[in-house]
Amino acid sequence: MRVLLTGATGLIGRAVLAGLYGEGHAVVAVARSAAAVRLLEAASCVALDIAKAANPADWLPHLAGIDAVVNCAGVLQDSPRDSTAGVHTDGVAALFAACEQAGVRLVVQVSAIGVDRGAATAFARTKLAGDQALITCNLEWVILRPSVVVGRQAYGGSALFRGLAALPIMPQVAGTGPLQVLQLDDLVRTVLFFLKPDAPSRIALEIAGPERLSLEDVLIAYRRWLGRSDARFVTVTGWVAHAAFRLGDVIGLLGWRPPLRSTARLELMRGGGGDPAPWTRLTGIEPRALRAALAAEPASVQERWFARLYFAKPLTLAVLALYWVATGLVALGPGWEDALGFIQEAGFAAAAPLAAAGAIADIAIGVAIAVRRTARLALWAALALSIAYVALATLLLPGLWADPLGPLVKVLPIVVLNLVALAILDDR
């Protein structure tokens, strides 16, 4: 079968892509950008932003010879980079209409559990609207509504569980609903089941794990999987939790995709529970319990590193951004005379313009590190500028190496921290 797969670089999409290849299907993988496409060397790829493909004509060239479509595209919350309505409703409605025109037989839609039971967030409302757009089409369709999906791969909420579990003290957030976490492999098996020629269609199913767990239960399971000793929980008061999720919203405005955002908070309060019995009876797939799934695949050293680095990554980027902004502001403010003195001592004329240019460059680098789109380029610029500072100072002011405050020595840890930030910058 020839399958068009959307959301191919996401947590679910990548796993489905691997499953499709394992079953011998030919795949046309849709990813947002050419950079994302490069991550999918094994697939025939199309660079297409679903949110901007709101007309059936945008999809028709890619549906020639396609037998089935699997839609795994999704975004948690609106941001400068993401549009829930664009991805979950407008783009997929155009895709489904194009499928009718092109004679595609089957569409499998990966939605979310509970969206049909009262949609409190834009995420849930737009997911439901996408489901309804599919139901009205003259197609064979299957709507899968998974709960919180976890697996060996980690991104978003599943990565957050690992990061929280690795903390010395784990947070206990009041008011969170029960979670029936679903193994990623079980969801992939379900998608593959419904691609079989004799599989039923025109059906919507909740896909959920076999046990109702609290957030604390999930974190304890992951902590033991990571080989960490038991840690005590600290209750996070409502206003602290609210502030943390709002901070995530602010970070999202800079182009990052932190899992702690207001949509995640509302979804956690609602919980991720459902009835897996109809799904199990229909497919014969028995969902695996979280502890059993974790025990079957012990954590590797790379996964333990990932968990410990999870919160170190945003801290590293924040420190670097603040460091560069602060050095620029200090040079323009209380350190202005000292900056002029260093430049004059090095033998340069026009000390004031050089000092101002250097300070402005520092501030620009710090701001650019804070913005997701420019972070990588800014980190390379920071690295180059740091090395240039050290090289020029060594050549023109070698005595600074003997300064008891170590202005040059202290640049070296910053260089290393820049390299660490570059190494862990990718989200997936």
VEXDREN-2710 file (C-alpha; in Angstrom, 1 decimal):
% VEXDREN-2710
k/r/px/py/pz
1/MET/0.0/0.0/0.0
2/ARG/1.2/3.5/-0.7
3/VAL/0.5/5.8/2.3
4/LEU/0.7/9.5/2.8
5/LEU/1.8/10.3/6.3
6/THR/1.5/13.7/7.9
7/GLY/3.3/14.8/11.0
8/ALA/6.1/12.5/10.0
9/THR/8.7/14.1/12.2
10/GLY/6.6/14.1/15.4
11/LEU/6.8/11.6/18.2
12/ILE/3.8/9.5/16.9
13/GLY/4.6/10.2/13.2
14/ARG/8.1/8.9/13.3
15/ALA/7.0/5.7/15.1
16/VAL/4.2/5.2/12.6
17/LEU/6.7/5.8/9.7
18/ALA/8.9/3.0/11.1
19/GLY/5.9/0.7/11.5
20/LEU/4.8/1.3/7.9
21/TYR/8.2/0.5/6.5
22/GLY/8.3/-2.6/8.7
23/GLU/5.0/-3.8/7.1
24/GLY/6.4/-3.2/3.6
25/HIS/4.3/-0.1/2.8
26/ALA/5.6/2.7/0.6
27/VAL/5.4/6.0/2.3
28/VAL/5.2/9.7/1.3
29/ALA/6.1/11.6/4.4
30/VAL/4.9/15.1/4.9
31/ALA/7.0/17.4/7.1
32/ARG/6.8/21.2/7.7
33/SER/10.1/22.3/6.2
34/ALA/13.1/21.2/4.2
35/ALA/15.1/21.0/7.4
36/ALA/12.6/18.6/8.9
37/VAL/12.6/16.5/5.7
38/ARG/16.3/15.9/6.0
39/LEU/15.6/13.9/9.2
40/LEU/13.6/11.4/7.1
41/GLU/16.1/10.0/4.7
42/ALA/14.3/6.7/4.4
43/ALA/11.1/8.2/3.1
44/SER/9.8/9.9/0.0
45/CYS/9.3/13.3/1.5
46/VAL/7.3/16.4/0.9
47/ALA/8.0/19.7/2.6
48/LEU/4.6/21.2/3.3
49/ASP/3.3/23.4/6.1
50/ILE/-0.2/21.9/6.9
51/ALA/-1.4/25.1/8.4
52/LYS/-0.8/26.9/5.1
53/ALA/-2.2/24.1/2.9
54/ALA/-5.8/25.1/3.4
55/ASN/-7.0/24.4/-0.2
56/PRO/-7.5/21.0/-1.6
57/ALA/-5.3/22.0/-4.6
58/ASP/-2.4/22.2/-2.2
59/TRP/-2.7/18.5/-1.6
60/LEU/-3.8/17.0/-4.9
61/PRO/-0.3/16.8/-6.4
62/HIS/0.9/14.7/-3.5
63/LEU/-2.1/12.3/-3.5
64/ALA/-1.4/10.7/-6.9
65/GLY/-1.2/6.9/-6.4
66/ILE/-1.9/7.2/-2.7
67/ASP/-4.1/4.4/-1.2
68/ALA/-4.4/5.7/2.3
69/VAL/-3.6/8.7/4.4
70/VAL/-2.5/8.6/8.1
71/ASN/-2.7/12.0/9.8
72/CYS/-0.4/12.3/12.8
73/ALA/0.0/16.1/12.7
74/GLY/-0.7/18.1/15.9
75/VAL/0.4/21.1/17.9
76/LEU/-0.3/21.7/21.6
77/GLN/-0.9/25.4/21.6
78/ASP/-1.0/28.5/19.3
79/SER/2.3/30.3/19.0
80/PRO/4.2/32.4/16.4
81/ARG/5.3/29.0/14.9
82/ASP/2.1/27.0/15.4
83/SER/-1.6/27.3/14.7
84/THR/-4.0/24.8/16.2
85/ALA/-6.8/25.7/13.9
86/GLY/-4.5/25.7/10.9
87/VAL/-3.0/22.2/11.6
88/HIS/-6.0/20.5/13.2
89/THR/-8.9/21.9/11.2
90/ASP/-8.2/24.0/8.1
91/GLY/-5.2/22.1/6.7
92/VAL/-6.6/18.6/7.4
93/ALA/-10.1/19.6/6.1
94/ALA/-8.5/20.5/2.8
95/LEU/-6.6/17.3/2.9
96/PHE/-9.7/15.2/3.4
97/ALA/-11.5/17.1/0.6
98/ALA/-8.6/16.4/-1.7
99/CYS/-8.7/12.7/-0.7
100/GLU/-12.3/12.6/-2.0
101/GLN/-11.3/14.2/-5.3
102/ALA/-8.3/12.0/-5.7
103/GLY/-10.1/8.8/-4.9
104/VAL/-8.1/7.9/-1.8
105/ARG/-9.7/4.9/-0.2
106/LEU/-8.9/5.4/3.6
107/VAL/-8.0/8.0/6.1
108/VAL/-6.7/7.2/9.6
109/GLN/-6.9/10.3/11.8
110/VAL/-4.9/10.4/15.1
111/SER/-6.9/12.7/17.3
112/ALA/-6.9/13.0/21.1
113/ILE/-8.9/11.3/23.9
114/GLY/-11.8/13.2/25.4
115/VAL/-12.1/15.9/22.7
116/ASP/-15.7/14.7/22.2
117/ARG/-16.5/15.1/25.9
118/GLY/-16.3/18.9/26.2
119/ALA/-13.5/20.8/24.7
120/ALA/-11.9/23.2/27.2
121/THR/-8.9/24.2/25.1
122/ALA/-8.2/25.4/21.5
123/PHE/-6.2/22.1/21.1
124/ALA/-9.3/20.0/21.9
125/ARG/-11.8/22.1/20.0
126/THR/-9.7/22.1/16.8
127/LYS/-9.0/18.4/17.1
128/LEU/-12.7/17.8/17.3
129/ALA/-13.4/20.0/14.4
130/GLY/-10.9/18.1/12.3
131/ASP/-12.6/14.8/13.3
132/GLN/-16.0/16.2/12.3
133/ALA/-14.6/17.4/9.0
134/LEU/-13.5/13.8/8.3
135/ILE/-16.7/12.2/9.3
136/THR/-18.7/14.3/6.8
137/CYS/-16.5/13.2/3.9
138/ASN/-17.4/10.4/1.6
139/LEU/-14.4/8.3/2.6
140/GLU/-13.6/5.2/4.6
141/TRP/-12.3/6.7/7.8
142/VAL/-11.0/5.7/11.2
143/ILE/-10.5/8.2/14.1
144/LEU/-8.2/7.1/16.9
145/ARG/-8.3/9.1/20.1
146/PRO/-5.2/8.2/22.2
147/SER/-4.5/9.2/25.7
148/VAL/-1.1/10.5/26.8
149/VAL/1.4/8.6/24.6
150/VAL/4.7/7.5/26.0
151/GLY/7.4/5.3/24.6
152/ARG/11.1/4.7/24.2
153/GLN/11.2/7.9/22.1
154/ALA/10.4/11.0/24.1
155/TYR/9.0/14.4/23.3
156/GLY/6.7/16.9/24.9
157/GLY/4.8/15.4/27.8
158/SER/6.6/12.0/27.6
159/ALA/9.9/13.8/27.9
160/LEU/8.6/16.0/30.7
161/PHE/7.8/12.9/32.8
162/ARG/11.4/11.8/32.5
163/GLY/12.8/15.2/33.4
164/LEU/10.5/15.6/36.4
165/ALA/11.4/12.0/37.6
166/ALA/15.1/12.8/37.5
167/LEU/14.8/15.8/39.8
168/PRO/16.0/15.5/43.4
169/ILE/12.6/16.6/44.6
170/MET/9.5/15.8/42.5
171/PRO/6.6/18.2/42.3
172/GLN/3.1/17.2/43.3
173/VAL/0.5/19.3/41.5
174/ALA/-2.9/19.4/43.0
175/GLY/-6.0/18.8/40.9
176/THR/-4.5/16.7/38.1
177/GLY/-6.8/14.1/36.6
178/PRO/-6.1/10.4/36.2
179/LEU/-3.8/9.3/33.3
180/GLN/-4.2/6.1/31.4
181/VAL/-0.8/6.4/29.6
182/LEU/-0.6/4.6/26.3
183/GLN/2.5/3.0/24.9
184/LEU/3.5/4.4/21.6
185/ASP/4.0/0.9/20.2
186/ASP/0.4/0.0/21.0
187/LEU/-0.8/3.0/19.0
188/VAL/1.4/2.2/16.1
189/ARG/0.1/-1.4/16.0
190/THR/-3.4/0.1/16.0
191/VAL/-2.7/2.3/13.0
192/LEU/-1.3/-0.7/11.1
193/PHE/-4.3/-2.8/12.0
194/PHE/-6.7/-0.4/10.4
195/LEU/-4.6/-0.2/7.2
196/LYS/-5.4/-3.9/6.5
197/PRO/-7.8/-4.4/3.6
198/ASP/-10.4/-6.3/5.8
199/ALA/-10.2/-3.9/8.8
200/PRO/-13.4/-2.0/9.8
201/SER/-13.9/1.7/9.0
202/ARG/-16.2/4.6/9.8
203/ILE/-15.4/4.2/13.5
204/ALA/-14.0/6.4/16.3
205/LEU/-12.1/4.7/19.1
206/GLU/-10.6/5.8/22.4
207/ILE/-7.1/4.3/22.7
208/ALA/-6.0/4.3/26.4
209/GLY/-3.7/2.4/28.7
210/PRO/-5.1/-0.3/31.0
211/GLU/-4.6/1.5/34.4
212/ARG/-5.7/4.8/35.8
213/LEU/-2.6/6.4/37.3
214/SER/-2.0/9.7/39.1
215/LEU/0.7/12.0/37.9
216/GLU/2.7/11.0/41.0
217/ASP/2.3/7.3/40.0
218/VAL/3.7/8.0/36.6
219/LEU/6.7/9.9/37.9
220/ILE/7.5/7.2/40.5
221/ALA/7.5/4.6/37.7
222/TYR/9.8/6.6/35.6
223/ARG/12.1/7.4/38.5
224/ARG/12.5/3.7/39.3
225/TRP/13.1/3.0/35.6
226/LEU/15.9/5.6/35.6
227/GLY/17.5/3.8/38.6
228/ARG/17.0/6.7/41.0
229/SER/16.4/6.4/44.7
230/ASP/13.0/7.3/46.0
231/ALA/12.5/11.1/46.3
232/ARG/10.0/13.0/48.3
233/PHE/7.3/15.0/46.7
234/VAL/6.7/18.6/47.4
235/THR/3.2/20.0/46.8
236/VAL/3.2/22.8/44.3
237/THR/0.7/25.5/45.3
238/GLY/-1.8/26.7/42.8
239/TRP/-0.3/30.1/42.1
240/VAL/3.2/28.6/41.7
241/ALA/1.9/26.0/39.2
242/HIS/-0.1/28.7/37.4
243/ALA/3.0/30.9/37.2
244/ALA/5.1/28.1/35.8
245/PHE/2.6/27.3/33.1
246/ARG/2.3/31.0/32.2
247/LEU/6.1/31.3/32.0
248/GLY/5.9/28.4/29.5
249/ASP/3.4/30.5/27.5
250/VAL/5.9/33.4/27.4
251/ILE/8.7/31.0/26.3
252/GLY/6.3/29.8/23.6
253/LEU/6.0/33.3/22.2
254/LEU/9.8/33.1/21.6
255/GLY/9.3/30.2/19.3
256/TRP/10.1/27.4/21.7
257/ARG/7.7/24.5/22.5
258/PRO/7.9/23.9/26.2
259/PRO/5.4/21.2/27.5
260/LEU/4.5/23.4/30.5
261/ARG/2.0/25.7/28.9
262/SER/-1.5/26.7/29.9
263/THR/-3.0/24.2/27.5
264/ALA/-1.0/21.4/29.1
265/ARG/-2.2/22.6/32.5
266/LEU/-5.9/22.4/31.5
267/GLU/-5.4/19.0/29.8
268/LEU/-3.6/17.7/33.0
269/MET/-6.5/18.9/35.1
270/ARG/-8.9/17.1/32.8
271/GLY/-6.8/14.0/32.8
272/GLY/-6.3/11.4/30.0
273/GLY/-8.7/8.6/30.7
274/GLY/-11.1/6.6/28.6
275/ASP/-12.5/3.2/27.9
276/PRO/-10.1/1.0/26.0
277/ALA/-12.4/-2.0/26.0
278/PRO/-14.0/-1.4/22.5
279/TRP/-10.6/-0.9/21.0
280/THR/-9.2/-4.0/22.6
281/ARG/-12.2/-6.2/21.5
282/LEU/-12.0/-4.9/18.0
283/THR/-8.3/-5.2/17.3
284/GLY/-7.2/-7.8/19.8
285/ILE/-4.4/-5.5/21.0
286/GLU/-3.9/-5.7/24.8
287/PRO/-2.5/-2.4/26.0
288/ARG/0.6/-2.7/28.2
289/ALA/0.8/-1.3/31.7
290/LEU/3.4/1.4/32.2
291/ARG/5.6/-0.5/34.6
292/ALA/5.6/-3.6/32.5
293/ALA/6.6/-1.6/29.4
294/LEU/9.4/0.2/31.2
295/ALA/10.7/-3.1/32.7
296/ALA/10.8/-4.7/29.3
297/GLU/13.3/-2.0/28.1
298/PRO/15.6/-0.9/30.9
299/ALA/16.9/2.7/30.7
300/SER/20.2/3.2/28.9
301/VAL/22.8/5.7/29.9
302/GLN/21.7/8.0/27.1
303/GLU/18.2/8.0/28.5
304/ARG/19.5/8.8/32.0
305/TRP/21.6/11.6/30.5
306/PHE/18.5/13.0/28.7
307/ALA/16.4/13.0/31.8
308/ARG/19.0/14.8/33.9
309/LEU/19.7/17.3/31.0
310/TYR/16.0/18.0/30.5
311/PHE/15.8/21.0/32.8
312/ALA/19.5/21.8/32.4
313/LYS/18.9/22.7/28.7
314/PRO/16.5/25.6/29.3
315/LEU/18.6/26.7/32.2
316/THR/21.7/26.7/30.0
317/LEU/20.1/28.7/27.3
318/ALA/18.6/31.2/29.8
319/VAL/21.9/31.7/31.5
320/LEU/23.7/32.3/28.2
321/ALA/21.1/34.7/27.0
322/LEU/21.2/36.7/30.2
323/TYR/25.0/36.6/30.3
324/TRP/25.3/38.2/26.9
325/VAL/22.6/40.7/27.5
326/ALA/24.1/41.6/30.9
327/THR/27.6/42.0/29.6
328/GLY/26.4/44.4/27.0
329/LEU/24.3/46.4/29.5
330/VAL/27.1/46.6/32.0
331/ALA/29.5/47.8/29.2
332/LEU/27.1/50.5/28.2
333/GLY/26.3/51.5/31.8
334/PRO/28.5/51.2/35.0
335/GLY/31.4/49.6/33.1
336/TRP/31.6/52.1/30.4
337/GLU/34.8/53.8/31.6
338/ASP/36.5/50.5/32.2
339/ALA/35.6/49.4/28.7
340/LEU/37.0/52.5/27.2
341/GLY/40.2/52.0/29.2
342/PHE/40.7/48.5/28.0
343/ILE/40.3/49.5/24.3
344/GLN/42.6/52.5/24.7
345/GLU/45.2/50.3/26.5
346/ALA/45.0/47.9/23.6
347/GLY/46.0/50.7/21.3
348/PHE/42.8/51.3/19.4
349/ALA/41.6/54.7/18.4
350/ALA/37.9/55.6/18.5
351/ALA/37.4/53.7/21.7
352/ALA/33.8/54.9/22.3
353/PRO/32.4/53.6/19.0
354/LEU/34.2/50.3/19.4
355/ALA/33.0/49.9/23.0
356/ALA/29.4/50.7/22.0
357/ALA/29.5/48.3/19.0
358/GLY/30.9/45.5/21.2
359/ALA/28.2/46.1/23.8
360/ILE/25.4/46.2/21.3
361/ALA/26.7/43.0/19.7
362/ASP/26.7/41.3/23.1
363/ILE/23.0/42.3/23.7
364/ALA/22.0/41.2/20.2
365/ILE/23.5/37.8/20.7
366/GLY/21.8/37.4/24.0
367/VAL/18.4/38.3/22.6
368/ALA/18.9/36.0/19.6
369/ILE/19.8/33.1/21.8
370/ALA/16.5/33.5/23.6
371/VAL/14.5/33.3/20.3
372/ARG/14.2/29.7/19.0
373/ARG/14.5/30.6/15.3
374/THR/17.8/32.4/15.8
375/ALA/19.2/30.4/18.7
376/ARG/21.6/28.2/16.8
377/LEU/23.1/31.0/14.7
378/ALA/23.4/33.1/17.9
379/LEU/25.2/30.4/19.8
380/TRP/27.7/30.1/16.9
381/ALA/28.1/33.9/16.9
382/ALA/28.6/33.8/20.7
383/LEU/31.3/31.1/20.3
384/ALA/33.1/33.0/17.6
385/LEU/33.0/36.3/19.5
386/SER/34.2/34.7/22.7
387/ILE/37.2/33.2/20.9
388/ALA/37.9/36.5/19.2
389/TYR/37.8/38.3/22.5
390/VAL/40.3/35.9/24.0
391/ALA/42.6/35.9/21.0
392/LEU/42.7/39.7/20.8
393/ALA/43.2/40.1/24.5
394/THR/45.9/37.6/24.5
395/LEU/47.7/39.4/21.7
396/LEU/47.2/42.9/22.9
397/LEU/46.6/42.6/26.7
398/PRO/48.3/39.4/27.8
399/GLY/48.5/40.7/31.3
400/LEU/44.8/40.0/31.7
401/TRP/45.6/36.3/32.0
402/ALA/47.3/37.1/35.4
403/ASP/44.4/39.3/36.6
404/PRO/43.2/37.8/39.9
405/LEU/39.6/38.2/38.8
406/GLY/40.3/36.1/35.8
407/PRO/38.4/38.0/33.0
408/LEU/40.0/35.8/30.3
409/VAL/40.0/32.6/32.2
410/LYS/36.3/32.9/32.9
411/VAL/35.6/33.1/29.2
412/LEU/36.6/29.4/28.8
413/PRO/33.7/28.0/30.7
414/ILE/31.4/30.2/28.7
415/VAL/32.8/28.7/25.5
416/VAL/32.3/25.2/26.8
417/LEU/28.7/26.1/27.8
418/ASN/28.0/27.4/24.3
419/LEU/29.2/24.0/22.9
420/VAL/27.0/22.1/25.3
421/ALA/24.0/24.3/24.3
422/LEU/24.7/23.6/20.6
423/ALA/24.9/19.9/21.3
424/ILE/21.6/19.7/23.1
425/LEU/19.7/22.3/21.2
426/ASP/17.5/20.0/19.0
427/ASP/14.1/19.1/20.3
428/ARG/13.7/15.9/18.3
END
